[in-house]
């Protein structure tokens, strides 16, 4: 249970947000997202301001300054983080609804976020990719796992002969992620000589001032667990030349693309949920819509003009 400091007039913004972020029920991705939002609020409003003195107008002004030009999805993500914090705080102290003046923005679905199959296949054929990067990218695609789940794998979690690894899913459940022969051929080469520590490691040893926890260090090489931010950067750099926007694809798009491709191939929703770790059909639904390429191929197959030839 989070300990609330008995401060006169209630907690400061710094104390309240720190207690909120120290909760054990937040997974790594959610914690990272919440921290970005609340860190910006603290920077703009001041750590020492009492939570009870904050007004919704002040917070709305911060949102306008910080994220008015951001994409709707980014705006809504920060709004969701604020609403979660406000709801949590209201259960402990008498506070104003700090999110009441911040309206949710409409998000337009982007049907171009699925990576074409031929681009995925071309990625596996590239000879210039480091073994670690190719293994990670292929594992993420074949398993449809969340990036944080794959990056959290330790050598002891991997069962090579069964093509699976033990991960902590979103929400805290411990489950298996599964992969195919492509990943199975790469993993033994990546893990040569290693019997413990993280599967995916940084290129260099961390400096003395940045030594991570022992659980995130490889005892054989002294290198640290590869971070999500670094892995995301590497994938964007790898794919920026084939991404129409020039920005490079995200790791999440590997998961999205895998589920879309399997849905096009006839996989049932229950099978997709079992593979990906989704808990309900509603959250899975955005991944199983056929891509433009699949619809175009189906139309071509049923084109009367084509049959006449």
HUWO-V636784 format. One record per helix or strand of 2 or more residues. SS is the DSSP state (H for helix, E for strand). FROM is the first residue (numbers start at 1). TO is the last residue. If there is no record, write none. Layout:
SS FROM TO
SS FROM TO
This chain:
H 13 21
H 28 45
H 51 53
H 56 67
H 72 90
H 117 125
H 131 143
H 147 151
H 155 157
E 158 159
H 160 162
E 164 168
E 174 178
H 181 190
E 201 205
H 208 210
H 214 216
E 223 225
H 228 239
H 251 264
H 269 276
H 281 287
H 292 301
H 304 308
